Amino acid sequence: LRVVRDVLFFQKLVLNTDPRAFPKMAPYSYRDASLKFQYRQHQFVVTGFNTQLFTTALPPYDNAEHAYRYPSKADVQYYTYPRDCAKEEDLLYMQTLPDFEGAFDQADAEQLLSMCLQPYVRIPLVLKFLAAEDRIHSLRFKSVRQFLDAVVFEPGAYCSERDAGRAFQSVPAETPGMLSTTYGLLVNEIAVEEDNEFWRTSTTDTVLSLLEQAYSLDTGDVTELDTIDIILCACRLGAHYEAFMCAVLRSFPSSYAARPAVIVDELRRLRLCIASKFLPLLEKWISELTKAEDAPGIQQNVRDELLIAMHSHIVLCLGQAFWADAPAGDAG
């Protein structure tokens, strides 16, 4: 039990937002990592690495820039710190908004961040935003790709199964906790019940639209690194989304995935897009990069990194191939 206790404490310790709460850099031995717990003045005092350890920020709290050790990049506060932005009016009063490395103008940045103020519906809104008006090119920026991953794949606030069936009595909701899900935001989008079918269908269609747009950017030139970043980002989005769809069909109760036949149909459309377009494209790129010792216009180290990335994306794309290609009866 001491081992479990120490592991749980270290887990809390590394999430501390205040670097002052950590031991100083020094050559420690494994004995120094052994934690000692004492009970003083109605609280536990934990020592290790020859100092007292804390799982919360130390006063004064000005050094804790965010509420979490690793803040969510889908949180508006991540981009507007130190100013609090809890509603759209707060964004309107900001003189300048983050432009994501120049990917968006101020109007687009305001619209994008406003969507994240409503986490419960952020996934379809953000995906539609990026799929419209040729914004697919914004995915060449790393900050936009990280933002997209956080918006789509972070589960968001948890709702217990006991509270999951509670109905809204007013708009806005009486408590923020009502705008939460039991299995995560993306699973909720995929497996939403029949009366909300529009959201699930439009989300899958939007993902397919992003994949089609990214695929159309290929010019046949493997040295266009910005284009490759966009296509690989779309490839990851499609593969991970496909994995979530398979998980809904395979692991969640039938009462939650209300219409498995519809999900199976959309899953096969997504698998067809990945298998017929992205897998051959990745194989073509790998062939072009391995034809010569030095690919023209690309340094050796960059070429090697591209080959590693493309092989890993092939593995990712094949992760759900067997399940997605299973007979309808098996998938249902």
N, C-alpha and C positions, 0 to 999 in steps of 0.2 A: 504493500500500500504506500510505502514511502516513495517508491519510484513513481507511481501514478500521481501522488500528490505533487512531487517535484516537477513532473512533466506538465501538469496542469498549471502550476505557478509560472513556469517558464513561458507557457503559451500566452498567459495574460501579460507577462512582462514584456514580451516582444511587441505587443500591441500598444504599449504606452506611447503617448504622443510626445513626451518630454524627454529629450536626450540626457538631461541631467540625472534622471532616475537610473541610468545604466552605470555599471562599474567602469572604471577607467581602463584604457588599453594597457595591458601588462602581460608578461609571460606567466600565465596561470598553469597550475597542475590540475589533474582531474579531481583531486581532493578539494581544491578550492571551490569547485562547482557544487559540492555537497551543501544543501540548504539546511539552515537551522531555524526552527520555528520556536518562538517564545510568546507567551501571552502576557502583555503588560497594559495596564490601564484600559481594560476592556477591549483590547484589540491585539491582533497577531503582529509581531515584529519578525520579519524574515531577513536573515543575513546570509550572505554568500559572496565569494570573490573578495573577502576581507572588507565588506561594506554592507550597509543596509540597503535592501532592494525594495522598490516601490512599483506597484502596478498602476498607479494613477499619477497625474501630473503634479509637480511640486509647486507650491506657491512661491512667487506670484505666477499666475497662469498665462502671462503674455507670450511665453515662448512656445506654447502649444498652438501651432498655426491652424490645425484642423481638429475636428472632433475624433478622428481615427488615425491610427498609425499609418495605415495605407488607405487614404480617402478614396471614395468612389469617384471615378471620372465621369459618371453619369449624374453626379450631384452638382447643381448649379453653383453651390457655395465653393466648390473646388476652383471655379473659374472667376468668381467675383470677390474672393477673400481679399481684404478683411471686411468688406461690406456684406451685410446679411441681405439675402434675397429670398424671401418666402413667398412672394406673389409677383404677378406680372408688373404691377405698378413700380416695384422696386427696381426692376430692370429698366423701365422707361426713364427713371430719374438718374441713371448712371450716365456719365458723360461719354465714356468709351466702354465698349464691350470687347471681350477677347475675339480675335478674328481667326483663331486656329491656324496660325502661321500664314495668314493672308488668304486662306481658303474662302472666306466669306466676307461680304461687306457688312456694315453695321445692321442693316435691316434684316439680312439673313441670320446674322448671329443672334439678334434679339428674338427672331421667330424660333430658332433652333433651341435656345435656352429656355424659352417660354414653354416649349413642349415638355421639357424635363421637370418643370414645376408640377406636372401631373404624372407621377411615375406609373400610375395604374394603366394609363393609355399611351405611354410614351413610345412603346415599340412600334405600333403601326404608324404613328404620327411621324417619327423620325425616319423610318424606312421610306415612307412616301415622300418626305421632304428630300431625301438624298436621291431618290429615283426620278425626281422631276427636274425640269429645266436644265438638263445637262450637268447636274451637280455630281455625277459619277466621277468627274475629274478631281473633285475635292479629296477623294480617297488616296491620292498620291501623297498627301501629308500624313505623317505619322500620328499627329495629335488627333486628326479626324478618325483615323482607323482605331485608335485606342478608345475614343469616345463612342464609336459605333459598337465595339465589342462590349463596352460597359453597359450601354443602353440595352442591348439585345440580350446579353447572356447573364448579367447579374440578376439574381433572383428577386431582389427587392424585399420589402417588409414581409414578415411571416404572419400568417393568420392560422390559428389553431383550427382543427377540424370542428371543434365545438362551436366556434363563432363563424364558421364558413357559410352557414345557411342564413345568417342574419340579413334581413332586407333593409334597404335604406328607407328612412322615414322622412328625410328632407335632403335638399341639395343646396349647399354642399353637405357632405356627410357630417354627422354629429361629431364623430371622432376620426382623426387620421388613420387609426388602426383598422377602420372598416375598409379602407382602400389598400388591402393587402391580399395575398394569395397563400394557399396552403402548400403548393408545390413550386412556386416561382412564377414570375411574370410571363416568361416565354411558354412554359407548359400551359399556363392559363390561356394564352392566345391560341395555342394549337388545339387544346381540348375543350374549348368553351362550348357551352350548351347550345342547342339548336336555335333558341330565340336570339342569340347573339352571333349567328353564323357569319354576318357581314364582316366582323372584325377578323375572324380566323381566316376566312377565304381571302380577304384583301391582303392580309399579312403574307400569306404564302405566295400570292400572285405578285406582290411587290418584291419579295425576295427573288422570284424568278425574273422579274423585270431588271433588277440590279445585275443579276448574273448575265442576262442577255446583253445588257449595255456594256458590261465589262468585257465580255467575250468579243464584242464587235470592235473594241479598241485595238485588237492585235493587228499590227501592220506587217508581221513576219520578220521584224527586226528585233532580235533578242538583246540588242544593246540598249534599247529604250527602257531604262530602269524604272522610270516613273510609271510607264504603262504596265510593266511587269508587277510593280507593287499593287496597282489597282486590281489587276486580274487575280493575283494571289489572294488579296484581301476578299474579293468576291468568292473565290474558291473556298476559302475557309468559312465564310459566312454560310454558303450553301451546304457544306459538309457538316458543320456543327448543327445547323438547323435541321438537317436530315436526321442527325443522331437524336435530337430531341423528339422528332416525330416518331421515330422507331421506339424510343423509350416510353412515349405515351401509349402506344399500341401494345407494347410488350409488358409493361410493369405497372401501369396505373389501373385502378378499378374501372370496370365498364360504366359505372354510374358517373365517373368523372369525364371519361372520353365518350361523350354522348353519341357521336356519329362516326364510329371507326371506319365505315366504308368510304366516307368522304375523305378522311385523313389518308387512307390507303391510296386513293386515287391521286391525291395531291403529292403523296410521297413518291409515287411512280413517275409523275411528271418531273419532279425535282431530280430523281435518279436518272431519268432519261437525259436531262440537261447536263448533268455532271458527267455521265458516262459517254455521251456522244460528242460533247464539245470540250470540256475542260481536261479530261484524261488524255485525249489525242493531242491537245495543244501542249500539255506538259511533256508528253513523250516527244513531240516534235522539237521543243526547246532543248530537251536533254540531248537529243540526237545532234542538233546544231552545235551545242556547246562541246560535245565530245568528238566532233569530226576532226578537229585539228588540236594540236597541243596548246596553241594560244588562239582563242577566239578573237577575231578582229575587233578592235575598239574596246576590249574589256581586259582589265588587268587580271593576272593569274589568281590573286586572292579573291577578287570579286567573282570571277568565273567559278571558283570552287564553292563559294558561298551560295551562288545561284543554283548550282547542281545539288547541293545539300538541301536547299529549300524546296526545289522542285521534286526531288525524290520523296521528301517528307510529306509534301502535299499530295502526291500520288497515294501514299499509304493512308493519309487522312481521307481521301476521296473513296478509297476502297473499304473503309472501316465498316460501313453499313450495307455494302453491296449485296451480301447474301440475304440479309433481312429484307431489303427493299425489293429484291427480285423474287421473293418467295411467292407461292401461289396465294390467291386472294383468300382462300379458306384458312391458310396458315397465318397470314398477317392479321386477319380479323380475330 
